[in-house]
Amino acid sequence: MPVPETTVEELAAALAEGRRPVLLDVRSHGEHLTVALPDSVLVPLPELAERLDELEDVREHEIIAYCHHGIRSRSATALLLAAGFPRVSSLRGGIEAWAVRVQPGMRRY
C-alpha cells in the first residue's frame, strides 16, 4: 500500500511559510550526527515501534518522516499510520534530495 509522501520542495515551501511540521529522523544515530534537518527528532526506525509513546504529544501534528533516500521513512510512515497517527508522510528522496534540490551546500554522505 502506498504511503503519503511530501516532496522536498513542498517541505521547503511549508517551512518558508512558517509551518513547522514535526521532522522525524528515522536514520541511525551516526547518520543524524553527520547531518540532520534543523529541529528534527531522532527515533531510528528499528526503535520506532517501541518508542511510539515518545511521540504521543505530537500525535495530531503534521509529521514528516525522513531518512537518507526515503525508503526507511516510508516504512516509518506506514507504521505511524497503522498506529493511528493521522497526519504523517514520508519525505520523498530523503535528506539526500533535500541536499541536492533545496540546500546544495549541505553536507552529504
Secondary structure, 3 states (H helix, E strand, C coil): CCCCEECHHHHHHHHHCCCCCEEEECCCHHHHHHCCCCCCEECCHHHHHHHHHHHHHHCCCCEEEECCCCHHHHHHHHHHHHCCCCCEEEECCHHHHHHHHCCCCCCCC
